[in-house]
Amino acid sequence: MDTTNGQSFADLLEESYAEPVRYEPGKKVIVPVIRIGREWTFLNLSGKSEGYFATSEIRDAEGNLAVQEGDNVSVYFLSATKDGMKFTTKLGAGAEAQAHLEQAHHAGIPIEGVVGKEVKGGYEVKIAGSIRSFCPFSQAGLQRVESEEFVGRQIQFKIIEYKEAGRNIIVSHRAIQEEELQEKIEALRDTLEEGAIVQGTVTSLQKFGAFVRIDEGIEGLLPISEICWGRVEDINERLSVGQRVEVQILKLDWEQQRFSFSLKNAQPDPWKNVAEKYPEGSVQKGKVVRLLTFGAFVSLEEGVDGLLHISTMAEGRKISHPKEAVELGQELEVKIDKINLEEKRISLSPTKNLCPHLKGKKMEAQEREDTSGKDYDSYKKEKKAQATGSLGTLGDLLKAKLRS
């Protein structure tokens, strides 16, 4: 079969009958680059049409190319000329850019801008070389941006308002970041999965947990209950902003863009060897870490707590609260009475009378009934309800993050 430049005669014949493509100004397309010249970069459009844009748009400050021949690029159609169809990846400076500002507003074409001084409510931004525009504080980025980090930068914006024939222009850098983030999220949907272990950086600390941005580019919540296997009293003692962490992906809600992670699931589960390490009937040392009306929780190691029920503390004599027998931080010797690995529960009893000062008649057998199981179930349900309510809506989380 005869070929020309890798194309068969049939392919060439089909192309000869193809209709030239036509675009409305501002139309965004993704097309392959066929040749990169010193001044112009040429695009492969379907039909009998050829497209081009300025090569300077894909060169960085050192002159390196961000795109190679054969790569696909996102471009916006500007106009048809005698040389072909002219596109742009973004509007820069000069008369041509100024002529296309209103078109850029309607089509969402990115435009280069230089951030000038801070003014009331935002920043003055020069676009298309010398055209003044205004960027509100809220549109400077996805997160709060400090003035010294923003002023003087040359970055991309989108025109979100164009009024009075260009005398009143409002621009947004946040819109650029949102678009980039959305593209990144779409690409990640096929590569990330729940349960995967990833690396990330702590970006914010809140009373209900921490926000973590993983290296793949998305940010999500690390709930305080997922920081470690033990209890977290003060999140600042466990984590700090900028700290590198290894986390497991708990949930990926792509539709709502809500993502959650677990730090403890990326660490060994201390309950894995509990039965061998703390056999039933053995005597162990522990520390009182919580006092509740029905008993005291004693920590055997981080993440492994056992319940010392109130009915076991005074050798059958009645007390109204565990604080009459023990105090927070107290070291105790306890006996391992029962282990429930499925529920991650350990029932404990003291090795000695914790209330030797109490005198009088001991409780009857029915009064000493061990209700630790029921008490513990009620406690877990209450804590779960509190934890669920504390997370709030996505709006609540974003507001909290913006306040930090």
GIGI-V385152 format. One record per pair of residues at least 24 apart in sequence whose ideal C-beta (glycine too) atoms are under 8 Angstrom apart, sorted by the first residue. I is the first residue (numbers start at 1). GAP is how many residues later the second one is. If there is no record, write none. Layout:
BEGIN
[[I	GAP] [I	GAP]]
END
This chain:
BEGIN
[[15	32] [15	33] [16	32] [18	28] [18	29] [18	30] [19	28] [19	29] [20	27] [20	28] [20	29] [21	24] [21	25] [21	26] [21	28] [21	64] [23	54] [23	62] [24	53] [25	52] [25	53] [25	54] [25	78] [25	82] [26	50] [26	51] [26	77] [26	78] [26	80] [26	81] [26	82] [26	83] [27	49] [27	50] [27	80] [28	46] [28	47] [28	48] [28	49] [28	79] [28	80] [29	45] [29	46] [29	48] [29	58] [30	42] [30	43] [30	44] [30	45] [31	41] [31	42] [31	44] [32	38] [32	39] [32	40] [32	41] [33	34] [33	35] [33	36] [33	37] [33	38] [33	39] [33	40] [34	35] [35	34] [36	29] [36	31] [36	32] [36	33] [41	26] [43	30] [43	32] [43	44] [45	40] [49	35] [49	36] [50	34] [50	35] [51	24] [51	26] [51	33] [51	34] [51	35] [51	36] [52	31] [52	32] [52	33] [52	34] [52	35] [53	33] [53	34] [53	35] [53	36] [54	34] [54	38] [56	36] [57	31] [57	32] [57	33] [57	35] [58	31] [76	31] [76	33] [78	25] [90	66] [91	36] [91	37] [92	36] [93	35] [93	36] [93	37] [94	34] [94	35] [97	30] [97	31] [97	32] [98	30] [98	31] [98	33] [101	26] [101	27] [101	30] [101	58] [101	61] [101	65] [101	68] [102	60] [102	64] [104	54] [104	55] [105	54] [105	55] [105	56] [105	57] [105	64] [106	56] [108	50] [108	67] [109	49] [110	46] [110	47] [110	48] [110	66] [111	45] [111	46] [111	47] [111	48] [111	60] [112	42] [112	43] [112	44] [112	45] [113	41] [113	42] [113	43] [113	44] [113	58] [114	38] [114	39] [114	40] [115	35] [115	36] [115	37] [115	38] [115	39] [115	40] [116	35] [117	34] [118	29] [118	33] [123	24] [123	27] [123	28] [125	32] [125	46] [127	30] [127	32] [127	42] [127	44] [131	35] [131	38] [132	37] [133	24] [133	26] [133	36] [133	37] [133	38] [134	35] [134	36] [134	37] [135	35] [135	36] [135	37] [135	38] [136	34] [136	36] [138	36] [139	31] [139	32] [139	33] [139	34] [139	35] [139	36] [140	33] [140	34] [141	32] [141	33] [141	36] [142	32] [142	35] [142	36] [142	39] [143	258] [143	259] [144	258] [181	36] [181	37] [184	33] [184	34] [185	32] [185	33] [185	69] [185	72] [188	28] [188	29] [188	30] [189	65] [191	25] [192	24] [192	26] [192	57] [192	60] [193	56] [193	59] [194	55] [194	56] [194	57] [194	58] [195	53] [195	54] [196	52] [196	53] [197	49] [197	50] [197	51] [197	52] [197	69] [198	48] [198	49] [198	50] [198	51] [198	63] [199	45] [199	46] [199	47] [199	48] [200	44] [200	45] [200	46] [200	47] [200	61] [201	41] [201	42] [201	43] [201	44] [202	37] [202	38] [202	39] [202	40] [202	41] [202	43] [203	38] [204	37] [204	197] [204	200] [205	30] [205	31] [205	34] [205	35] [205	36] [205	199] [206	29] [206	191] [206	194] [206	195] [206	198] [207	28] [208	182] [208	183] [208	184] [208	192] [209	26] [209	182] [210	25] [210	29] [211	190] [212	33] [212	35] [212	49] [214	33] [214	35] [214	47] [218	41] [219	40] [220	38] [220	39] [220	40] [220	41] [221	37] [221	38] [221	39] [221	40] [221	170] [221	176] [222	25] [222	38] [222	39] [222	40] [222	41] [223	37] [223	39] [223	164] [223	168] [225	162] [226	24] [226	34] [226	35] [226	36] [226	37] [226	38] [226	39] [227	36] [227	37] [228	35] [228	36] [228	39] [228	74] [228	75] [229	35] [229	38] [229	40] [229	41] [229	42] [229	73] [229	74] [229	75] [230	69] [230	72] [230	73] [231	58] [231	59] [231	74] [256	138] [258	136] [264	39] [269	34] [270	31] [270	32] [270	33] [270	34] [271	32] [271	33] [271	70] [271	73] [274	30] [274	65] [274	67] [274	72] [275	64] [275	66] [278	26] [278	58] [278	61] [278	68] [279	57] [280	56] [280	57] [280	58] [280	59] [281	54] [281	55] [282	53] [282	54] [283	50] [283	51] [283	52] [283	53] [283	68] [284	49] [284	50] [284	51] [284	52] [285	46] [285	47] [285	48] [285	49] [286	45] [286	46] [286	48] [286	62] [287	42] [287	43] [287	44] [287	45] [288	38] [288	39] [288	40] [288	41] [288	42] [288	44] [289	39] [290	38] [291	30] [291	31] [291	32] [291	35] [291	36] [291	37] [292	30] [292	83] [292	87] [293	28] [293	29] [294	77] [294	78] [294	81] [294	82] [294	85] [295	27] [295	77] [295	80] [296	26] [296	29] [296	30] [298	34] [298	36] [298	50] [300	46] [304	42] [305	41] [306	28] [306	30] [306	39] [306	40] [306	41] [306	42] [307	38] [307	39] [307	40] [307	41] [307	65] [307	69] [308	24] [308	26] [308	40] [308	41] [308	42] [309	38] [309	39] [309	61] [309	62] [309	63] [309	66] [311	52] [311	57] [311	58] [311	59] [311	60] [311	61] [312	36] [312	37] [312	38] [312	58] [313	37] [313	41] [313	42] [314	39] [314	40] [314	41] [314	44] [315	38] [315	40] [315	47] [316	46] [316	47] [316	52] [317	38] [317	41] [317	43] [317	44] [317	45] [317	46] [318	45] [318	49] [319	36] [319	39] [324	31] [325	29] [325	30] [326	28] [345	31] [347	25]]
END
